[in-house]
Amino acid sequence: MKASVKALLASTCLVLGGTAVAGTVTIATVNNSDMIRMQRLSKAFEQQHPDIKLNWVVLEENVLRQRLTTDIATKGGQFDVLTIGMYEASLWGQKGWLEEMKDLPASYALDDVFPSVRDGLSVDGKLYALPFYAESSMTYYRTDLLKEAGLTMPERPTWTEIAGFAEKLTHRDKEQYGICLRGKAGWGENMALISTVANAYGARWFDEQWKPQFDQPEWKNALNFYVETMKKSGPPGASSNGFNENLALFNSGKCAIWVDASVAGSFVTDKTQSKVADHVGFTYAPHEVTDKGSAWLYSWALAIPTSAKNQADAKTFSTWATSKEYAALVAEKDGVANVPPGTRASTYNEAYMTAAPFAKITLESLKAVTPKTPTLKPVPYVGIQLVTIPEFQAIGTSVGQQFSAALVGTMTVDAALAAAQNSTERDMKRAGYPKK
């Protein structure tokens, strides 16, 4: 369809089945800083493509996942571009719910994208989403507070060391908390963090016969550690805190240590949003009895559902937003340190490595992750902070609610683990595991 015809249809607001189709791309995305920046900078895309109008639906992470899962499973067709992760890309691509991302322009330079990220968004060698950014997890800490307390952060700390530091750095009378960790219930919220703690303690979600492992001592050690550390050194109301809430606490100076996504590096060093930008140190995510699975692998990526009304324009936008061209635009408008991290080798040039003090840790962590062998003991699944099976979304959220209750104190750790074991056994049996 020629541009002039598209523009005419858009101007006359062609509507089919209640959805504006011609020239409109409806994008569902998450309410984090990188995506909000993408929305702001997309004015440049609309100037380059005057026949395409972008319609944004920006949602909180848990809500986004619910809306997208419902829409794609029912072939609702509400959205042309979905912001999804490796979990959805793998499962939905396998089901035939996503368009394959093929025939990309040579200028896109797909070979520049890190193989681990491409693989995580592919099924049987077919790419089903284009990575906007990729992340591992890391430890952020206040260099000034550690110095005042006479503490030196190890390059590769253990969780035990982190907890000891956090206790010494907690001063509740000053609203200074030693550590901030995710507590908000959700498979991609508190369970992303808690799963890496559990991995570090030698735990796993399932054994090789798909039997849940919450009744094993490794999980008890990990969850006891998490709950006790947060009660002793964490902020009040931690069960409501996810990535965005802890980022706000850290940037306002209320957290001495924060373990979370490596993508936060550019936010905590940005003086326009961080009061402590000049006093942030970076190191690897903590380990304990093992470093296997102690840091996660994730990517927020752009995908096009087969039910999308405007697939051609959706692909044009998705290609632009994940391109070298977009990275250059971010560098020009917001500074090189704010370029979306973790996806392209070309990002990690001398200028970026100099401007982004967190870049080396991010790069090394992404290189070290092993999602196909994520735990100390063998497992039948792929995924570090998640399990790539269709049932995990419901199971992970249910377990997350039980562990959040343990954090609040409405359940004991033992009761939460028993409930997690029982509910997960029931759900896996109902789903037919172990598969014949």
Secondary structure, 3 states (H helix, E strand, C coil): CCHHHHHHHHHCCCEECCEECCCEEEEEEECCHHHHHHHHHCHHHHHHCCCCEEEEEEECHHHHHHHHHHHHHCCCCCCCEEEECHHHHHHHHHCCCECCCCCCCHHHCHHHECHHHHHHCEECCEECCEEEEEECEEEEEEHHHHHHCCCCCCCCCEHHHHHHHHHHCCEHHHCEEEEECCCCCCCCCHHHHHHHHHHHCCCCCECCCCCECCCCHHHHHHHHHHHHHHHHHCCCCHHHCCHHHHHHHHHCCCEEEEEEEHHHHHHHCCCCCCCCHHHEEEEECCECCCCCCCCCCEEEEEECECCCCCHHHHHHHHHHHCCHHHHHHHHHHHCHHHCCCCCEHHHCCHHHHHHCCCHHHHHHHHHHCCCCCCCCCCCCCCCCCCCCCCCHHHHHHHHHHHHHHHHHCCCCHHHHHHHHHHHHHHHHHHCCCCCC
